[in-house]
């Protein structure tokens, strides 16, 4: 039976859940006195140090320090944001969570629903009767369990089978066309966009179907891959294929292996390499790098060994490293792609290559040497100049390590290489900087950082910021605040990707730097309220000090009893307010 919550729904949701039951579904728990104990799911341990309190409705790990309530656990375990965790708990426990939905959210919910229905249609077409899509996937060695795991489907040869099915469900032509499931021909008729293709549903980390990739079955069908167009719920730059399925394995393994294609992902997964994901037919983006960083700090790139794959890896390094990710790179041998290599050599062979992957800097140095014969002085000099351009971007310690190695391998003195690195003629041009010093212009106070993190996690909290806009005091914070108001007013929901789209590159980097390390643990609303209260308390303290100073001045200059009485009354009122916000009179 569906139960209903009221208000924001959060406290009612928590009151209807038992944290022991929720955690017990994924972590085996044994009673230990008045509590329950188990092996922590967030770090590797043999002796249980993970404690769940039935009485207090919280969990704590005395090994890694993880702690929180039932919503916080769901966020951390499934790598969800606050709203997603609440919705998941409500959905799985028959509780209706009454978060206010904007019209924009309702529109998106309808589009998600259409895509989900299309995914079901494609999957049934693949699995319920003989078809070329199923035959093709079996020839590629894919097992039924993997087809089901990733929801692989088939779009038949007919011109309008999906269109007719979705129309029978009452969906409108405009939505089907906007989602890229259908197209309108020159004759005005509407037909299916995907025909005679294997279909790969693209699912975001919240479990919603946001788009599709269709691979041709016959070589004479072009293009090889046909993907959904970007629309209200699908932006390639913000998502990675299969991350919804593999994010927990990525967290457990401590790294993510990024490959190029859908087939690479599912083939590796079938052979036991499950900490894997793929970009969606485009070069890696900063938003994808930030998405990955939610699950791991380490990325291993494994692209094809051809020139395109090498160039893609080099671009990927330049995108991932500035986001604070540690990156390694390798290419499969024998000229094969990851899919073929996994079939031939299995998990053990593939993971050996991954273990021996080159650190990003070494990979760039090795790539710079391709096509050059360093036994020849002129080509050695050319390589050293290329290497210098790579090395000057490193920290002093990193630079020292690589300079020593390079000097030894090239039989050149370290002093000569350092001189090349420091040469003005080879230094990249200095970036154009703002007139205001970045140290002050693009800084956030700890309080501002908490407010911004809370709202990015739960955009509905923007409404609370309407009431106290002065809490954002620095120029950078004020700009972000104005963007919050703009995004909330126009979209209703947003994330850091939407925000970064409206910031300059250096502002985007500064924001990532300023928010790094802020952990909310599912307490966004509490932290926002506490931050606003601290701001109010700080302002009251300043006003209190000003009044005391004025009163002292009034005494010294004999400014009159009436002014003293007025200041005294104001001071008493302020001190009451200070006590209200947690200060002492």
GUBA-438789 format. One record per residue (C-alpha): residue number from 1; chain; y, z negated, x. Coordinates in steps of 0.1 Angstrom, whole numbers. Each point is the difference from the previous one (the first is absolute). Example, Ala and Ser with C-alpha at 12.3 -4.5 7.8 and 13.67 -1.06 7.14 Angstrom:
// GUBA-438789
REC, nr, kette, north, up, east
REC, 1, A, -45, -78, 123
REC, 2, A, 34, 7, 14
//
This chain:
// GUBA-438789
REC, nr, kette, north, up, east
REC, 1, A, 0, 0, 0
REC, 2, A, 35, 9, 13
REC, 3, A, 22, -30, 5
REC, 4, A, 38, 3, 0
REC, 5, A, 25, -15, 24
REC, 6, A, 36, -7, -6
REC, 7, A, 32, 1, 21
REC, 8, A, -5, 15, 34
REC, 9, A, -37, -6, -4
REC, 10, A, -6, -13, 35
REC, 11, A, -4, -37, -8
REC, 12, A, -20, 7, -31
REC, 13, A, -22, 23, 19
REC, 14, A, -7, -26, 27
REC, 15, A, -7, -27, -27
REC, 16, A, -27, 22, -15
REC, 17, A, -18, 6, 32
REC, 18, A, -22, -23, 22
REC, 19, A, 4, 8, 37
REC, 20, A, -35, -11, 7
REC, 21, A, -14, 27, -24
REC, 22, A, 23, 27, 13
REC, 23, A, -7, -6, 37
REC, 24, A, -37, -7, -7
REC, 25, A, -5, 36, -11
REC, 26, A, 7, 12, 35
REC, 27, A, -6, -30, 22
REC, 28, A, -32, -21, -3
REC, 29, A, 11, -36, -6
REC, 30, A, -18, -33, 2
REC, 31, A, 12, -33, -14
REC, 32, A, 12, -24, 27
REC, 33, A, 10, -32, -16
REC, 34, A, 28, 7, -25
REC, 35, A, 7, 34, 16
REC, 36, A, -19, 32, 8
REC, 37, A, -7, 15, 34
REC, 38, A, -9, 35, 13
REC, 39, A, 4, 24, 29
REC, 40, A, 35, 13, 2
REC, 41, A, 4, 36, -10
REC, 42, A, 31, 5, 21
REC, 43, A, -14, -6, 35
REC, 44, A, -34, -1, 17
REC, 45, A, -16, -34, 0
REC, 46, A, -35, -15, -2
REC, 47, A, 8, -35, -10
REC, 48, A, 17, -2, -34
REC, 49, A, 36, -12, 2
REC, 50, A, 12, 16, -32
REC, 51, A, 7, -26, -27
REC, 52, A, 8, 6, -37
REC, 53, A, 14, -28, -20
REC, 54, A, -10, -1, -37
REC, 55, A, 24, -28, -7
REC, 56, A, 31, 15, 18
REC, 57, A, -9, 36, -7
REC, 58, A, 7, 11, 36
REC, 59, A, -20, 12, 30
REC, 60, A, 4, -8, 37
REC, 61, A, -17, 12, 31
REC, 62, A, 1, -25, 28
REC, 63, A, -11, 27, 24
REC, 64, A, 27, 27, -4
REC, 65, A, 25, -19, -21
REC, 66, A, -1, 23, -31
REC, 67, A, 9, -19, -32
REC, 68, A, 14, 6, -34
REC, 69, A, -7, 1, -37
REC, 70, A, -22, 24, -20
REC, 71, A, 26, 27, 0
REC, 72, A, 6, -4, 37
REC, 73, A, -37, 3, 7
REC, 74, A, -3, 32, -21
REC, 75, A, 30, 15, 18
REC, 76, A, -14, -8, 35
REC, 77, A, -37, 9, -8
REC, 78, A, 7, 33, -17
REC, 79, A, 32, 8, 19
REC, 80, A, 21, 2, -31
REC, 81, A, 36, -8, -8
REC, 82, A, 9, -28, -24
REC, 83, A, 2, 21, -31
REC, 84, A, -32, 19, 8
REC, 85, A, -19, -33, 6
REC, 86, A, 12, -14, -34
REC, 87, A, -10, 32, -18
REC, 88, A, -34, 0, 17
REC, 89, A, -7, -36, -9
REC, 90, A, 12, 5, -36
REC, 91, A, -21, 32, -4
REC, 92, A, -32, -15, 14
REC, 93, A, 3, -32, -20
REC, 94, A, 11, 14, -34
REC, 95, A, 35, -15, 3
REC, 96, A, 29, 21, -11
REC, 97, A, 29, -5, 25
REC, 98, A, 33, 6, -17
REC, 99, A, 21, 13, 28
REC, 100, A, 30, 19, -14
REC, 101, A, -6, 37, 4
REC, 102, A, 29, 25, 3
REC, 103, A, -2, 34, -16
REC, 104, A, -5, 14, 35
REC, 105, A, -30, -22, 5
REC, 106, A, -14, 11, -34
REC, 107, A, 4, 37, 10
REC, 108, A, -18, -7, 32
REC, 109, A, -28, -18, -18
REC, 110, A, -5, 30, -22
REC, 111, A, -2, 23, 31
REC, 112, A, -25, -23, 17
REC, 113, A, -21, 1, -32
REC, 114, A, 0, 38, 0
REC, 115, A, -11, 2, 36
REC, 116, A, -28, -26, -7
REC, 117, A, -13, 21, -29
REC, 118, A, 1, 31, 22
REC, 119, A, -19, -18, 27
REC, 120, A, -27, -10, -25
REC, 121, A, -2, 36, -13
REC, 122, A, -4, 14, 36
REC, 123, A, -27, -26, 9
REC, 124, A, -20, 7, -31
REC, 125, A, 2, 37, 7
REC, 126, A, -15, -7, 35
REC, 127, A, -27, -24, -10
REC, 128, A, -13, 9, -35
REC, 129, A, -13, 35, 5
REC, 130, A, -8, 25, 27
REC, 131, A, 32, 15, 15
REC, 132, A, 12, 16, 33
REC, 133, A, 21, -31, 9
REC, 134, A, -30, -23, 1
REC, 135, A, -21, 26, 19
REC, 136, A, 28, 4, 26
REC, 137, A, 3, -38, 5
REC, 138, A, -38, -4, 4
REC, 139, A, 0, 28, 26
REC, 140, A, 26, -19, 19
REC, 141, A, -23, -30, 0
REC, 142, A, 18, -22, -25
REC, 143, A, -21, -26, -19
REC, 144, A, 4, -7, -37
REC, 145, A, 11, -36, 8
REC, 146, A, 29, 13, 21
REC, 147, A, 10, 26, -27
REC, 148, A, 2, -29, -24
REC, 149, A, 18, -24, 24
REC, 150, A, 28, 25, 5
REC, 151, A, 0, 14, -35
REC, 152, A, -6, 36, 13
REC, 153, A, 2, 26, -28
REC, 154, A, -2, 37, -8
REC, 155, A, 24, 23, -16
REC, 156, A, -19, 28, -17
REC, 157, A, 7, 38, 0
REC, 158, A, 15, -1, -35
REC, 159, A, 38, 6, -4
REC, 160, A, 7, -29, -24
REC, 161, A, -29, -24, -3
REC, 162, A, 20, -30, 13
REC, 163, A, 31, 10, -19
REC, 164, A, -20, 1, -33
REC, 165, A, -16, -33, 7
REC, 166, A, 33, -18, 8
REC, 167, A, 17, 16, -30
REC, 168, A, -28, -13, -22
REC, 169, A, 11, -35, 12
REC, 170, A, 35, 6, -12
REC, 171, A, 18, 5, 33
REC, 172, A, 31, 23, 2
REC, 173, A, 2, 33, 19
REC, 174, A, 31, -12, 20
REC, 175, A, -19, -30, 14
REC, 176, A, -30, 22, 10
REC, 177, A, 22, 25, 17
REC, 178, A, 21, -27, 17
REC, 179, A, -32, -16, 14
REC, 180, A, -12, 34, 13
REC, 181, A, -31, 0, -22
REC, 182, A, 11, 31, -18
REC, 183, A, 24, 29, 5
REC, 184, A, 18, 23, -24
REC, 185, A, -6, 37, 7
REC, 186, A, 24, 29, -3
REC, 187, A, -14, 7, -34
REC, 188, A, 9, -35, -12
REC, 189, A, -36, -12, -1
REC, 190, A, -11, -32, 17
REC, 191, A, -30, -1, 23
REC, 192, A, -17, -25, 23
REC, 193, A, 15, -3, 35
REC, 194, A, -34, -10, 16
REC, 195, A, -28, 25, -5
REC, 196, A, -34, 3, 17
REC, 197, A, 8, -27, 25
REC, 198, A, -14, -33, 12
REC, 199, A, 25, -27, -11
REC, 200, A, 10, -30, 20
REC, 201, A, 19, -26, -21
REC, 202, A, 28, -16, 19
REC, 203, A, 3, -37, -9
REC, 204, A, 27, -24, 11
REC, 205, A, -7, -35, 13
REC, 206, A, 5, -14, -35
REC, 207, A, -29, 21, -12
REC, 208, A, 20, 25, -20
REC, 209, A, -8, 38, 2
REC, 210, A, 32, 16, 12
REC, 211, A, -11, 35, 8
REC, 212, A, -28, 24, 11
REC, 213, A, -11, 21, 28
REC, 214, A, -22, 31, -7
REC, 215, A, -21, 16, 26
REC, 216, A, -12, 36, -4
REC, 217, A, -37, 7, -3
REC, 218, A, 1, 37, 8
REC, 219, A, 16, 12, 32
REC, 220, A, 19, 27, -18
REC, 221, A, 18, -25, -22
REC, 222, A, 34, -9, 14
REC, 223, A, 15, -23, 9
REC, 224, A, -27, -21, 17
REC, 225, A, 15, -31, -15
REC, 226, A, 21, -3, -31
REC, 227, A, 18, -33, -6
REC, 228, A, 20, -15, -28
REC, 229, A, 37, 6, 2
REC, 230, A, 23, -30, 6
REC, 231, A, 11, -16, -32
REC, 232, A, 11, -33, -15
REC, 233, A, -32, -18, 10
REC, 234, A, -11, 20, 31
REC, 235, A, 19, 3, 33
REC, 236, A, -22, 10, 30
REC, 237, A, 22, -19, 24
REC, 238, A, -8, -33, -16
REC, 239, A, -38, 1, -3
REC, 240, A, -31, 5, 21
REC, 241, A, -33, 14, -13
REC, 242, A, -28, -26, -6
REC, 243, A, 20, -30, 11
REC, 244, A, -7, -15, -34
REC, 245, A, -37, 0, 8
REC, 246, A, 2, -8, 38
REC, 247, A, 28, -25, 3
REC, 248, A, -22, -30, 1
REC, 249, A, -22, 15, 27
REC, 250, A, 31, 8, 19
REC, 251, A, 11, -36, -2
REC, 252, A, -35, -13, 10
REC, 253, A, -3, 25, 29
REC, 254, A, 35, -7, 12
REC, 255, A, 9, 37, 3
REC, 256, A, 3, 32, -20
REC, 257, A, -14, 34, 10
REC, 258, A, 22, 28, -12
REC, 259, A, -15, 34, -5
REC, 260, A, 13, 33, -14
REC, 261, A, -20, 9, -31
REC, 262, A, -17, -13, -31
REC, 263, A, -35, 11, 12
REC, 264, A, 5, -18, 34
REC, 265, A, 7, -32, -19
REC, 266, A, -30, 1, -24
REC, 267, A, -24, 13, 27
REC, 268, A, 10, -28, 24
REC, 269, A, -3, -26, -28
REC, 270, A, -34, 12, -9
REC, 271, A, -11, -4, 36
REC, 272, A, 13, -36, 2
REC, 273, A, 35, 6, 14
REC, 274, A, 19, -17, -29
REC, 275, A, 33, -9, 16
REC, 276, A, 13, 35, -5
REC, 277, A, 28, 18, -19
REC, 278, A, 18, 34, 1
REC, 279, A, 35, 13, -4
REC, 280, A, 5, 23, -30
REC, 281, A, 2, 34, 16
REC, 282, A, 33, -8, 17
REC, 283, A, 11, -15, 33
REC, 284, A, 1, -38, 0
REC, 285, A, 31, -16, -14
REC, 286, A, 18, -33, 7
REC, 287, A, -8, -12, -35
REC, 288, A, -37, 6, 6
REC, 289, A, 3, -19, 33
REC, 290, A, 15, -29, -19
REC, 291, A, -27, 2, -26
REC, 292, A, -27, -3, 27
REC, 293, A, 18, -29, 16
REC, 294, A, -7, -20, -31
REC, 295, A, -37, 0, 9
REC, 296, A, -2, 2, 38
REC, 297, A, 21, 2, 32
REC, 298, A, -23, 25, 17
REC, 299, A, -6, 36, -7
REC, 300, A, -23, 25, 16
REC, 301, A, 8, 37, -5
REC, 302, A, -29, 24, -2
REC, 303, A, 11, 36, -6
REC, 304, A, -16, 33, 8
REC, 305, A, 0, 10, 36
REC, 306, A, 19, 33, -4
REC, 307, A, 37, 4, 7
REC, 308, A, 10, -9, -35
REC, 309, A, -20, -32, 2
REC, 310, A, 14, -10, 33
REC, 311, A, 36, 7, -12
REC, 312, A, -7, -20, -31
REC, 313, A, -12, -29, 21
REC, 314, A, 31, 1, 22
REC, 315, A, 22, 0, -31
REC, 316, A, -20, -28, -15
REC, 317, A, 4, -22, 31
REC, 318, A, 38, 5, -2
REC, 319, A, 0, -11, -37
REC, 320, A, -24, -29, 3
REC, 321, A, 11, -17, 32
REC, 322, A, 37, -6, -11
REC, 323, A, -14, -18, -31
REC, 324, A, -16, -26, 23
REC, 325, A, -36, 13, -2
REC, 326, A, -22, 2, 31
REC, 327, A, -14, 35, 1
REC, 328, A, -30, 17, 18
REC, 329, A, -11, 36, -2
REC, 330, A, -33, 19, 4
REC, 331, A, -14, 33, -9
REC, 332, A, -36, 7, -8
REC, 333, A, -19, 19, 26
REC, 334, A, -19, 33, -3
REC, 335, A, 29, 16, -18
REC, 336, A, -12, -16, -33
REC, 337, A, 21, -18, -26
REC, 338, A, -7, -37, -9
REC, 339, A, -21, 11, -30
REC, 340, A, -24, 21, 21
REC, 341, A, -1, -25, 29
REC, 342, A, -10, -29, -23
REC, 343, A, -28, 21, -15
REC, 344, A, -13, 8, 35
REC, 345, A, 5, -32, 19
REC, 346, A, 3, -26, -28
REC, 347, A, 20, -32, 0
REC, 348, A, -10, -11, 34
REC, 349, A, 11, 32, 17
REC, 350, A, 32, 2, -19
REC, 351, A, 9, -36, 7
REC, 352, A, -6, 4, 37
REC, 353, A, 26, 27, 1
REC, 354, A, 24, -23, -20
REC, 355, A, -6, -28, 24
REC, 356, A, 9, 22, 29
REC, 357, A, 31, 14, -17
REC, 358, A, 31, 4, 23
REC, 359, A, 30, -23, -5
REC, 360, A, 29, 19, -14
REC, 361, A, 20, 2, 33
REC, 362, A, -30, 12, 20
REC, 363, A, -8, 26, -27
REC, 364, A, 36, 13, 2
REC, 365, A, -2, 1, 38
REC, 366, A, -33, 19, -1
REC, 367, A, 13, 24, -26
REC, 368, A, 31, 7, 22
REC, 369, A, -23, 11, 28
REC, 370, A, -18, 27, -20
REC, 371, A, 6, 35, 14
REC, 372, A, 14, -14, 33
REC, 373, A, -17, 1, 34
REC, 374, A, 14, -32, 17
REC, 375, A, -15, 11, 33
REC, 376, A, 29, 24, 2
REC, 377, A, 33, -17, 9
REC, 378, A, 22, 18, -25
REC, 379, A, -24, -7, -29
REC, 380, A, -4, -36, 12
REC, 381, A, 38, -4, -2
REC, 382, A, 0, 15, -35
REC, 383, A, -26, -25, -11
REC, 384, A, 18, -30, 16
REC, 385, A, 31, 9, -19
REC, 386, A, -19, 2, -32
REC, 387, A, -17, -34, 8
REC, 388, A, 34, -15, 8
REC, 389, A, 13, 9, -34
REC, 390, A, -30, -19, -15
REC, 391, A, 1, -30, 23
REC, 392, A, 37, -7, -3
REC, 393, A, -5, -10, -36
REC, 394, A, -24, -28, 10
REC, 395, A, 5, -37, 5
REC, 396, A, 4, -10, 37
REC, 397, A, -35, -14, 2
REC, 398, A, -16, 30, -16
REC, 399, A, 21, 23, 23
REC, 400, A, -11, -19, 31
REC, 401, A, -37, 4, -9
REC, 402, A, 2, 37, -7
REC, 403, A, 23, 8, 29
REC, 404, A, -25, -16, 24
REC, 405, A, -29, 20, -15
REC, 406, A, 19, 32, 0
REC, 407, A, 11, -4, 36
REC, 408, A, -35, -6, 11
REC, 409, A, -14, 30, -19
REC, 410, A, 27, 24, 11
REC, 411, A, 3, -13, 36
REC, 412, A, 37, -6, -5
REC, 413, A, 20, -31, 7
REC, 414, A, 8, -24, -28
REC, 415, A, 36, 0, 12
REC, 416, A, 2, 38, -5
REC, 417, A, -14, -2, -36
REC, 418, A, 24, -29, -8
REC, 419, A, 29, 21, 13
REC, 420, A, -10, 29, -22
REC, 421, A, -2, -24, -30
REC, 422, A, 35, -13, 8
REC, 423, A, 15, 34, 6
REC, 424, A, 30, 6, -22
REC, 425, A, -9, 37, -2
REC, 426, A, -33, -8, -18
REC, 427, A, 11, -28, -22
REC, 428, A, 1, 8, -37
REC, 429, A, 35, 0, -15
REC, 430, A, 12, -33, -12
REC, 431, A, -3, -3, -38
REC, 432, A, 33, -1, -19
REC, 433, A, 7, -36, -9
REC, 434, A, 22, -14, -27
REC, 435, A, 33, -14, 11
REC, 436, A, -10, -34, -12
REC, 437, A, -25, -17, 23
REC, 438, A, -36, 4, -14
REC, 439, A, -7, -37, 9
REC, 440, A, 24, -10, -28
REC, 441, A, 2, 31, -22
REC, 442, A, -38, 3, -7
REC, 443, A, -10, -36, 0
REC, 444, A, -12, -22, -29
REC, 445, A, 2, -37, -3
REC, 446, A, -34, -18, -5
REC, 447, A, 11, -7, -36
REC, 448, A, 9, 37, -6
REC, 449, A, -33, 11, 15
REC, 450, A, -19, -23, -24
REC, 451, A, 19, 13, -30
REC, 452, A, -6, 37, 10
REC, 453, A, -37, -6, 6
REC, 454, A, -4, -18, -33
REC, 455, A, 16, 28, -20
REC, 456, A, -19, 28, 19
REC, 457, A, -32, -18, -10
REC, 458, A, 10, -6, -36
REC, 459, A, 29, 24, -10
REC, 460, A, 4, -18, -34
REC, 461, A, 17, -28, 20
REC, 462, A, 29, 23, 4
REC, 463, A, 13, -14, -34
REC, 464, A, 4, -34, 16
REC, 465, A, 21, 15, 27
REC, 466, A, 24, 14, -26
REC, 467, A, 10, -36, -8
REC, 468, A, 7, -10, 37
REC, 469, A, 10, 32, 19
REC, 470, A, 20, -20, 25
REC, 471, A, -32, -13, 17
REC, 472, A, -1, 33, 19
REC, 473, A, 29, -5, 24
REC, 474, A, -5, 23, 31
REC, 475, A, 10, 37, -3
REC, 476, A, -36, 11, 5
REC, 477, A, -13, -23, -27
REC, 478, A, 28, 10, -24
REC, 479, A, -10, 37, 4
REC, 480, A, -37, -9, -7
REC, 481, A, 11, -21, -30
REC, 482, A, 19, 30, -14
REC, 483, A, -30, 22, 5
REC, 484, A, -22, -26, -18
REC, 485, A, 24, 2, -30
REC, 486, A, 0, 38, 1
REC, 487, A, -38, 3, 2
REC, 488, A, -7, -27, -26
REC, 489, A, 24, 16, -24
REC, 490, A, -14, 35, 4
REC, 491, A, -37, -6, 6
REC, 492, A, -9, -35, -10
REC, 493, A, -25, -3, 29
REC, 494, A, 4, 9, 36
REC, 495, A, -14, -8, 35
REC, 496, A, 11, 0, 36
REC, 497, A, -6, 38, 1
REC, 498, A, 25, 6, -27
REC, 499, A, 25, -22, 18
REC, 500, A, -6, 17, 34
REC, 501, A, 6, 34, -16
REC, 502, A, 36, -11, -6
REC, 503, A, 6, -17, 33
REC, 504, A, 10, 17, 33
REC, 505, A, -29, 1, 26
REC, 506, A, 15, -28, 21
REC, 507, A, 6, -21, -31
REC, 508, A, -37, 6, -10
REC, 509, A, -12, -11, 34
REC, 510, A, 23, -30, -1
REC, 511, A, -13, -11, -34
REC, 512, A, -36, 2, 12
REC, 513, A, 9, -20, 30
REC, 514, A, 19, -26, -20
REC, 515, A, -28, -5, -26
REC, 516, A, -28, -1, 26
REC, 517, A, -18, -34, -2
REC, 518, A, 13, -10, -34
REC, 519, A, -30, -13, -20
REC, 520, A, 5, -7, -37
REC, 521, A, -36, -10, -9
REC, 522, A, 5, 9, -37
REC, 523, A, 30, -23, -5
REC, 524, A, 26, 27, -3
REC, 525, A, 18, -15, -30
REC, 526, A, 0, -35, 15
REC, 527, A, 13, 12, 33
REC, 528, A, 28, 20, -16
REC, 529, A, 10, -29, -21
REC, 530, A, 0, -23, 30
REC, 531, A, 20, 25, 21
REC, 532, A, 26, 3, -27
REC, 533, A, 2, -38, -3
REC, 534, A, 4, -4, 38
REC, 535, A, 28, 25, -2
REC, 536, A, 17, -19, -28
REC, 537, A, -5, -33, 19
REC, 538, A, 15, 15, 32
REC, 539, A, 30, 12, -19
REC, 540, A, 4, -34, -17
REC, 541, A, -2, -17, 34
REC, 542, A, 27, 23, 13
REC, 543, A, 22, -8, -30
REC, 544, A, -7, -37, 4
REC, 545, A, 12, 1, 36
REC, 546, A, 31, 20, -10
REC, 547, A, 9, -26, -26
REC, 548, A, -6, -30, 24
REC, 549, A, 23, 17, 25
REC, 550, A, 26, 6, -27
REC, 551, A, -2, -36, -11
REC, 552, A, 5, -12, 36
REC, 553, A, 30, 24, 3
REC, 554, A, 14, -14, -33
REC, 555, A, -2, -35, 12
REC, 556, A, 17, 8, 33
REC, 557, A, 29, 20, -16
REC, 558, A, 4, -22, -30
REC, 559, A, -5, 30, -23
REC, 560, A, -2, -21, -31
REC, 561, A, -24, -20, -22
REC, 562, A, -5, 27, -25
REC, 563, A, -15, 25, 26
REC, 564, A, -22, -27, 14
REC, 565, A, -14, -8, -34
REC, 566, A, -6, 37, -7
REC, 567, A, -18, 5, 33
REC, 568, A, -20, -32, -6
REC, 569, A, -12, 12, -34
REC, 570, A, -10, 34, 15
REC, 571, A, -18, -17, 29
REC, 572, A, -20, -22, -24
REC, 573, A, -10, 30, -21
REC, 574, A, -11, 19, 31
REC, 575, A, -20, -29, 13
REC, 576, A, -18, -1, -33
REC, 577, A, -8, 37, 3
REC, 578, A, -12, -6, 36
REC, 579, A, -24, -26, -13
REC, 580, A, -12, 24, -27
REC, 581, A, -9, 26, 27
REC, 582, A, -19, -24, 22
REC, 583, A, 27, -14, 22
REC, 584, A, 11, -36, 4
REC, 585, A, 33, -13, -12
//
